[in-house]
Amino acid sequence: MLLTILGCSGRSPGPDAAASGYLVEADGFRLVMDFGSGVLAALQTRCDPFAIDALVLTRLLPDHCSDLTALTVLRRYHSDPPYDTTARKLEVHAPSGAPDRFARAYAENDEELATTDLSDVYDFQLLVEGTIRRGPFEISVVRTGSVFGIRIATDEASLVYGSSAELASGADVLLAEAGCGVGAVATTAGVGMLILTHIAPWEDPVPLLAEARAAFTGPVELARQGTSYRIG
């Protein structure tokens, strides 16, 4: 399994820094978790955006999903796409209300909104607690309040995106928002490695890193855009 940080800026993009977006690859299957501001540009440095097989959005806040509108333009209006995007729709797993949320973000005015339906290029599926299989991945979802946690596993590796100790139990890598006692979560879950992400451009990452290392004795790193991690 290969994890690539497409963006890790929290709350908003920063200078040359995209908001949340993470590419996970195994056996030729490409899954993207979150698609915040700037992620589409970062994705294009790694692969053809038409080559992603599924998209999971954990929240409907701009820093987690706003670049879907840019992806829509690409999938609708590219002059020479590699396949018919209306016949091969992109599977998008997202919280309740996502189709309406993205239609409103995409439409320029009320008149256009009345006829805007992004289901021509997307297969929207409601993100709910449970487990599904996509390609080589077993994807498990838990919800804590308004936040979804995601565990992606193959026979050889496991990655958790979130801060649920139960979901992260025994995971090779925990990718979690810095702060909020995430170091203790990593210790309780017994993960192999902790990667801190979602740090706002105006935040100092040094004390956040120190806080996590004080609570977790395993390897801890700050997520950095463009960095890839081989897991398993």
Backbone torsions as a table, in degrees:
resi	resn	phi	psi	omega
1	MET	NA	136.5	179.0
2	LEU	-121.9	124.2	176.3
3	LEU	-105.4	127.8	175.2
4	THR	-121.8	129.8	178.8
5	ILE	-82.0	109.0	177.1
6	LEU	-83.5	-32.3	179.3
7	GLY	-165.7	146.9	-177.3
8	CYS	-146.2	13.0	178.7
9	SER	-77.2	131.9	-178.0
10	GLY	-91.9	148.3	176.9
11	ARG	72.9	-43.7	179.1
12	SER	-159.4	162.2	173.7
13	PRO	-69.2	156.2	177.0
14	GLY	-115.4	-173.0	177.7
15	PRO	-59.4	117.0	-178.1
16	ASP	54.9	32.9	-176.9
17	ALA	-139.3	115.9	178.6
18	ALA	-76.5	159.6	174.2
19	ALA	-77.5	-165.5	-168.9
20	SER	-61.0	130.2	174.2
21	GLY	-173.9	132.3	-173.0
22	TYR	-141.5	126.0	179.6
23	LEU	-99.1	127.2	178.9
24	VAL	-121.6	125.8	-175.1
25	GLU	-127.7	143.4	172.4
26	ALA	-163.4	136.2	176.4
27	ASP	51.5	37.4	177.2
28	GLY	80.8	-0.1	179.0
29	PHE	-96.4	134.9	-178.2
30	ARG	-120.1	120.6	177.7
31	LEU	-118.1	134.0	175.5
32	VAL	-113.1	130.9	174.8
33	MET	-105.4	119.2	-178.5
34	ASP	68.3	152.8	-172.3
35	PHE	-149.8	59.2	-176.8
36	GLY	-75.5	-177.6	-176.2
37	SER	-54.8	126.4	177.7
38	GLY	90.5	-6.8	-175.0
39	VAL	-70.4	-36.4	-179.6
40	LEU	-60.4	-42.8	178.2
41	ALA	-62.0	-43.5	179.9
42	ALA	-65.7	-38.8	179.9
43	LEU	-60.0	-37.7	-177.1
44	GLN	-69.1	-13.9	173.9
45	THR	-81.9	-10.3	-176.6
46	ARG	-111.2	-37.9	-178.7
47	CYS	-163.6	168.5	174.3
48	ASP	-68.3	125.2	179.5
49	PRO	-57.0	-25.3	176.4
50	PHE	-70.1	-12.5	-176.1
51	ALA	-89.3	-5.8	177.6
52	ILE	-75.2	142.5	-173.5
53	ASP	-98.5	-24.1	-179.6
54	ALA	-160.9	153.8	179.6
55	LEU	-130.7	132.4	176.6
56	VAL	-118.8	125.5	177.9
57	LEU	-111.0	119.9	-176.2
58	THR	-83.7	-23.0	178.6
59	ARG	-147.2	162.4	179.2
60	LEU	-105.8	24.8	173.3
61	LEU	-82.1	151.6	-175.4
62	PRO	-53.7	-38.6	-176.9
63	ASP	-73.1	-3.3	176.9
64	HIS	-113.0	-13.0	-170.8
65	CYS	-149.3	-4.7	-166.4
66	SER	-66.2	-23.3	-178.6
67	ASP	-77.2	0.5	174.9
68	LEU	-62.8	-31.1	178.2
69	THR	-64.9	-39.9	177.3
70	ALA	-67.1	-38.9	177.2
71	LEU	-63.6	-34.3	178.0
72	THR	-62.2	-43.6	177.7
73	VAL	-58.7	-45.2	179.9
74	LEU	-60.5	-46.4	-175.9
75	ARG	-73.2	-25.1	-179.9
76	ARG	-89.7	-35.4	-165.9
77	TYR	-122.1	4.4	175.8
78	HIS	-58.7	135.7	-174.3
79	SER	-73.8	-22.4	-178.0
80	ASP	-146.0	66.3	-179.4
81	PRO	-67.9	154.4	-178.2
82	PRO	-72.7	-12.1	177.9
83	TYR	-158.7	169.9	178.6
84	ASP	-76.0	109.2	-175.5
85	THR	-72.3	-15.1	175.5
86	THR	-84.3	-24.3	176.6
87	ALA	-88.3	-32.9	178.5
88	ARG	-116.5	81.2	-177.7
89	LYS	-75.0	150.8	177.0
90	LEU	-82.1	128.3	179.3
91	GLU	-76.2	121.9	-178.8
92	VAL	-121.7	112.5	176.3
93	HIS	-94.7	119.4	-172.1
94	ALA	-149.4	158.7	178.2
95	PRO	-62.1	166.8	-179.9
96	SER	-55.2	137.6	177.9
97	GLY	92.8	-0.1	-175.5
98	ALA	-60.8	-46.7	-178.6
99	PRO	-57.4	-43.1	178.5
100	ASP	-68.0	-40.0	179.3
101	ARG	-58.2	-44.8	-176.4
102	PHE	-79.4	-30.7	174.6
103	ALA	-63.1	-41.7	179.6
104	ARG	-68.0	-35.4	178.4
105	ALA	-71.0	-29.7	-175.3
106	TYR	-86.0	-40.3	-175.7
107	ALA	-69.6	139.6	-177.0
108	GLU	-79.4	-29.3	-177.8
109	ASN	-153.8	176.8	-176.7
110	ASP	-63.2	-35.4	179.9
111	GLU	-63.8	-44.6	178.5
112	GLU	-68.6	-36.5	-179.9
113	LEU	-59.8	-35.0	-178.3
114	ALA	-61.6	-23.5	-178.5
115	THR	-118.0	7.5	-178.3
116	THR	-86.8	122.3	177.1
117	ASP	-142.9	107.5	-174.4
118	LEU	-79.1	4.4	179.4
119	SER	-70.6	-3.6	175.4
120	ASP	-69.6	-28.3	-178.7
121	VAL	-121.9	-5.7	179.5
122	TYR	-125.0	145.0	170.2
123	ASP	-107.0	91.8	-178.2
124	PHE	-74.2	129.9	176.3
125	GLN	-128.8	134.1	-176.4
126	LEU	-67.6	126.1	176.9
127	LEU	-77.7	116.6	-178.2
128	VAL	-134.6	162.8	177.3
129	GLU	-64.6	141.1	-179.0
130	GLY	142.0	-167.5	-177.2
131	THR	-132.6	135.2	175.6
132	ILE	-131.7	164.0	174.5
133	ARG	-115.6	132.6	174.6
134	ARG	-137.0	118.3	-176.4
135	GLY	57.4	-131.6	179.6
136	PRO	-83.4	-0.5	-171.1
137	PHE	-99.1	135.5	164.0
138	GLU	-97.8	117.7	-173.7
139	ILE	-110.7	116.3	179.5
140	SER	-108.8	139.0	-174.9
141	VAL	-125.9	131.6	170.3
142	VAL	-127.7	155.0	-179.7
143	ARG	-122.9	131.3	173.8
144	THR	-124.2	105.7	-174.2
145	GLY	64.8	-123.4	-179.7
146	SER	-96.9	3.9	-173.6
147	VAL	-107.7	132.9	176.2
148	PHE	-100.3	137.7	172.4
149	GLY	-106.7	144.5	-174.8
150	ILE	-125.8	131.6	171.9
151	ARG	-116.3	125.6	179.4
152	ILE	-115.6	124.4	-175.6
153	ALA	-134.9	144.4	166.9
154	THR	-118.3	-175.1	177.9
155	ASP	-66.5	-21.4	-174.4
156	GLU	-109.5	-15.5	-170.0
157	ALA	-152.5	159.8	177.2
158	SER	-146.0	139.2	-179.7
159	LEU	-131.8	134.5	176.4
160	VAL	-120.6	132.9	176.4
161	TYR	-114.6	106.8	-176.6
162	GLY	147.7	-167.0	-177.1
163	SER	-134.4	28.3	176.7
164	SER	-90.4	117.6	179.7
165	ALA	-63.4	-36.1	179.6
166	GLU	-64.8	-45.3	-179.9
167	LEU	-66.8	-35.1	-175.2
168	ALA	-84.6	-1.9	-174.1
169	SER	-52.2	118.9	176.2
170	GLY	73.5	7.7	-176.9
171	ALA	-68.1	149.5	176.8
172	ASP	-68.3	-41.1	-178.3
173	VAL	-136.4	134.0	171.7
174	LEU	-111.6	118.9	176.2
175	LEU	-104.6	111.5	-169.5
176	ALA	-143.1	153.7	177.1
177	GLU	-62.0	131.7	-179.2
178	ALA	-63.6	148.5	-179.1
179	GLY	87.7	-167.6	174.8
180	CYS	57.0	32.3	175.8
181	GLY	67.7	28.4	-175.3
182	VAL	-67.3	-27.1	176.0
183	GLY	-62.5	-42.0	177.5
184	ALA	-65.3	-37.2	177.1
185	VAL	-61.2	-44.2	179.8
186	ALA	-62.1	-39.1	178.6
187	THR	-66.7	-47.5	179.5
188	THR	-60.0	-40.2	-177.0
189	ALA	-78.6	-18.3	-179.5
190	GLY	67.5	41.6	-178.0
191	VAL	-78.2	162.3	-179.7
192	GLY	-81.3	-32.0	-175.7
193	MET	-154.0	146.3	177.8
194	LEU	-118.2	127.8	175.1
195	ILE	-116.6	121.9	-178.8
196	LEU	-90.2	130.3	-178.1
197	THR	-135.2	-177.6	174.3
198	HIS	61.1	46.1	176.1
199	ILE	-98.6	124.8	-176.2
200	ALA	-65.1	151.0	-179.0
201	PRO	-57.9	-26.5	-177.8
202	TRP	-93.1	0.3	-179.9
203	GLU	-91.5	147.7	174.7
204	ASP	-88.1	116.5	-176.9
205	PRO	-73.8	-18.1	-173.8
206	VAL	-60.8	-52.2	179.1
207	PRO	-65.5	-29.8	177.4
208	LEU	-66.6	-40.1	177.3
209	LEU	-66.7	-42.1	179.9
210	ALA	-64.1	-40.3	179.0
211	GLU	-61.3	-44.0	-179.3
212	ALA	-66.6	-41.8	-178.9
213	ARG	-68.8	-26.2	177.4
214	ALA	-70.5	-26.0	-176.4
215	ALA	-102.6	-17.1	-177.1
216	PHE	-131.5	124.1	-174.6
217	THR	-88.0	-8.9	177.5
218	GLY	-78.0	180.0	179.8
219	PRO	-64.9	134.2	178.5
220	VAL	-129.2	131.2	178.0
221	GLU	-132.4	155.1	168.8
222	LEU	-85.2	131.7	175.3
223	ALA	-61.9	138.6	178.4
224	ARG	-132.6	130.3	-178.2
225	GLN	-56.0	131.5	179.0
226	GLY	93.0	-12.0	-180.0
227	THR	-78.8	138.8	176.4
228	SER	-115.9	147.2	179.5
229	TYR	-126.7	124.4	172.7
230	ARG	-84.1	121.4	-176.4
231	ILE	-113.0	127.9	179.6
232	GLY	87.3	NA	NA
